Amino acid sequence: MTSNIEGLKDYSRINYRICPMPQNWNELFNLLRYKKPKEPSVPLILAAWWEVTAQDKQNRFFEHLEWTGKQGQINEMSDYISNYTHLKISLSYLKQICQKTIST
Protein backbone atom coordinates (compact mmCIF):
# COMPACT_ATOMS: atom_id res chain seq x y z
CA MET A 1 0.00 0.00 0.00
CA THR A 2 1.11 3.61 0.23
CA SER A 3 2.77 5.57 3.01
CA ASN A 4 1.59 9.07 2.13
CA ILE A 5 -1.73 10.90 2.36
CA GLU A 6 -2.04 11.75 -1.33
CA GLY A 7 -1.45 8.10 -2.20
CA LEU A 8 -4.21 7.06 0.22
CA LYS A 9 -6.55 9.60 -1.35
CA ASP A 10 -5.74 8.35 -4.84
CA TYR A 11 -6.31 4.75 -3.76
CA SER A 12 -9.60 5.75 -2.16
CA ARG A 13 -10.86 7.26 -5.43
CA ILE A 14 -10.39 4.12 -7.55
CA ASN A 15 -13.62 2.81 -9.13
CA TYR A 16 -15.73 5.79 -8.03
CA ARG A 17 -15.16 5.10 -4.34
CA ILE A 18 -16.16 7.94 -2.05
CA CYS A 19 -15.82 6.77 1.55
CA PRO A 20 -16.47 3.71 3.71
CA MET A 21 -20.04 2.78 4.46
CA PRO A 22 -21.33 4.28 7.74
CA GLN A 23 -20.57 1.44 10.17
CA ASN A 24 -17.09 0.97 8.76
CA TRP A 25 -16.43 4.70 8.64
CA ASN A 26 -17.31 4.92 12.33
CA GLU A 27 -14.87 2.07 13.07
CA LEU A 28 -12.18 3.89 11.12
CA PHE A 29 -12.93 7.13 12.98
CA ASN A 30 -12.55 5.32 16.29
CA LEU A 31 -9.02 4.31 15.26
CA LEU A 32 -7.95 7.96 15.01
CA ARG A 33 -5.68 9.05 17.84
CA TYR A 34 -5.57 12.26 19.84
CA LYS A 35 -9.03 13.48 18.86
CA LYS A 36 -10.23 16.73 20.36
CA PRO A 37 -13.87 17.72 21.00
CA LYS A 38 -14.41 19.06 17.46
CA GLU A 39 -11.29 17.91 15.67
CA PRO A 40 -11.37 16.07 13.44
CA SER A 41 -15.00 16.46 12.42
CA VAL A 42 -17.18 13.41 12.98
CA PRO A 43 -18.00 11.08 10.06
CA LEU A 44 -21.03 11.96 7.96
CA ILE A 45 -23.07 8.98 9.08
CA LEU A 46 -26.52 8.39 10.58
CA ALA A 47 -28.93 11.11 9.41
CA ALA A 48 -26.11 13.12 7.81
CA TRP A 49 -25.44 10.24 5.41
CA TRP A 50 -28.66 11.02 3.55
CA GLU A 51 -28.43 14.80 3.77
CA VAL A 52 -25.00 15.50 2.24
CA THR A 53 -23.49 15.07 -1.20
CA ALA A 54 -20.99 12.45 -2.24
CA GLN A 55 -18.39 15.22 -2.48
CA ASP A 56 -19.09 16.26 1.12
CA LYS A 57 -18.59 12.67 2.26
CA GLN A 58 -15.34 12.32 0.35
CA ASN A 59 -14.03 15.63 1.69
CA ARG A 60 -14.79 14.58 5.26
CA PHE A 61 -13.21 11.17 4.72
CA PHE A 62 -10.11 12.87 3.32
CA GLU A 63 -10.05 15.13 6.39
CA HIS A 64 -9.78 11.94 8.44
CA LEU A 65 -6.97 10.65 6.25
CA GLU A 66 -5.12 13.95 6.71
CA TRP A 67 -5.59 13.65 10.47
CA THR A 68 -3.79 10.30 10.37
CA GLY A 69 -0.82 12.03 8.77
CA LYS A 70 -0.69 14.61 11.55
CA GLN A 71 -0.87 11.88 14.19
CA GLY A 72 1.68 9.51 12.66
CA GLN A 73 -0.91 6.86 11.75
CA ILE A 74 -0.42 6.74 7.99
CA ASN A 75 0.79 3.14 7.93
CA GLU A 76 -1.98 1.99 10.25
CA MET A 77 -4.64 3.72 8.14
CA SER A 78 -3.07 2.45 4.94
CA ASP A 79 -3.33 -1.11 6.24
CA TYR A 80 -6.95 -0.52 7.25
CA ILE A 81 -8.18 0.89 3.94
CA SER A 82 -6.01 -1.24 1.67
CA ASN A 83 -8.70 -3.89 1.67
CA TYR A 84 -11.95 -2.15 0.83
CA THR A 85 -13.79 -5.48 0.79
CA HIS A 86 -13.86 -5.51 4.59
CA LEU A 87 -15.09 -1.90 4.55
CA LYS A 88 -18.22 -2.94 2.66
CA ILE A 89 -18.07 -0.31 -0.04
CA SER A 90 -21.00 -0.43 -2.42
CA LEU A 91 -19.30 0.44 -5.69
CA SER A 92 -22.41 0.35 -7.84
CA TYR A 93 -24.22 2.62 -5.39
CA LEU A 94 -21.29 5.00 -5.36
CA LYS A 95 -21.18 4.99 -9.17
CA GLN A 96 -24.83 6.02 -9.21
CA ILE A 97 -24.12 8.85 -6.78
CA CYS A 98 -21.15 10.04 -8.84
CA GLN A 99 -23.05 9.87 -12.11
CA LYS A 100 -26.02 11.70 -10.58
CA THR A 101 -23.71 14.36 -9.11
CA ILE A 102 -21.85 14.78 -12.40
CA SER A 103 -25.02 14.99 -14.50
CA THR A 104 -26.68 17.64 -12.30
C-alpha positions as CSV (number, residue, x, y, z in Angstrom):
1,M,0.0,0.0,0.0
2,T,1.1,3.6,0.2
3,S,2.8,5.6,3.0
4,N,1.6,9.1,2.1
5,I,-1.7,10.9,2.4
6,E,-2.0,11.7,-1.3
7,G,-1.4,8.1,-2.2
8,L,-4.2,7.1,0.2
9,K,-6.6,9.6,-1.3
10,D,-5.7,8.4,-4.8
11,Y,-6.3,4.8,-3.8
12,S,-9.6,5.8,-2.2
13,R,-10.9,7.3,-5.4
14,I,-10.4,4.1,-7.5
15,N,-13.6,2.8,-9.1
16,Y,-15.7,5.8,-8.0
17,R,-15.2,5.1,-4.3
18,I,-16.2,7.9,-2.0
19,C,-15.8,6.8,1.6
20,P,-16.5,3.7,3.7
21,M,-20.0,2.8,4.5
22,P,-21.3,4.3,7.7
23,Q,-20.6,1.4,10.2
24,N,-17.1,1.0,8.8
25,W,-16.4,4.7,8.6
26,N,-17.3,4.9,12.3
27,E,-14.9,2.1,13.1
28,L,-12.2,3.9,11.1
29,F,-12.9,7.1,13.0
30,N,-12.5,5.3,16.3
31,L,-9.0,4.3,15.3
32,L,-8.0,8.0,15.0
33,R,-5.7,9.0,17.8
34,Y,-5.6,12.3,19.8
35,K,-9.0,13.5,18.9
36,K,-10.2,16.7,20.4
37,P,-13.9,17.7,21.0
38,K,-14.4,19.1,17.5
39,E,-11.3,17.9,15.7
40,P,-11.4,16.1,13.4
41,S,-15.0,16.5,12.4
42,V,-17.2,13.4,13.0
43,P,-18.0,11.1,10.1
44,L,-21.0,12.0,8.0
45,I,-23.1,9.0,9.1
46,L,-26.5,8.4,10.6
47,A,-28.9,11.1,9.4
48,A,-26.1,13.1,7.8
49,W,-25.4,10.2,5.4
50,W,-28.7,11.0,3.5
51,E,-28.4,14.8,3.8
52,V,-25.0,15.5,2.2
53,T,-23.5,15.1,-1.2
54,A,-21.0,12.4,-2.2
55,Q,-18.4,15.2,-2.5
56,D,-19.1,16.3,1.1
57,K,-18.6,12.7,2.3
58,Q,-15.3,12.3,0.3
59,N,-14.0,15.6,1.7
60,R,-14.8,14.6,5.3
61,F,-13.2,11.2,4.7
62,F,-10.1,12.9,3.3
63,E,-10.0,15.1,6.4
64,H,-9.8,11.9,8.4
65,L,-7.0,10.7,6.2
66,E,-5.1,14.0,6.7
67,W,-5.6,13.6,10.5
68,T,-3.8,10.3,10.4
69,G,-0.8,12.0,8.8
70,K,-0.7,14.6,11.5
71,Q,-0.9,11.9,14.2
72,G,1.7,9.5,12.7
73,Q,-0.9,6.9,11.7
74,I,-0.4,6.7,8.0
75,N,0.8,3.1,7.9
76,E,-2.0,2.0,10.3
77,M,-4.6,3.7,8.1
78,S,-3.1,2.5,4.9
79,D,-3.3,-1.1,6.2
80,Y,-7.0,-0.5,7.2
81,I,-8.2,0.9,3.9
82,S,-6.0,-1.2,1.7
83,N,-8.7,-3.9,1.7
84,Y,-12.0,-2.2,0.8
85,T,-13.8,-5.5,0.8
86,H,-13.9,-5.5,4.6
87,L,-15.1,-1.9,4.6
88,K,-18.2,-2.9,2.7
89,I,-18.1,-0.3,0.0
90,S,-21.0,-0.4,-2.4
91,L,-19.3,0.4,-5.7
92,S,-22.4,0.3,-7.8
93,Y,-24.2,2.6,-5.4
94,L,-21.3,5.0,-5.4
95,K,-21.2,5.0,-9.2
96,Q,-24.8,6.0,-9.2
97,I,-24.1,8.8,-6.8
98,C,-21.2,10.0,-8.8
99,Q,-23.0,9.9,-12.1
100,K,-26.0,11.7,-10.6
101,T,-23.7,14.4,-9.1
102,I,-21.8,14.8,-12.4
103,S,-25.0,15.0,-14.5
104,T,-26.7,17.6,-12.3
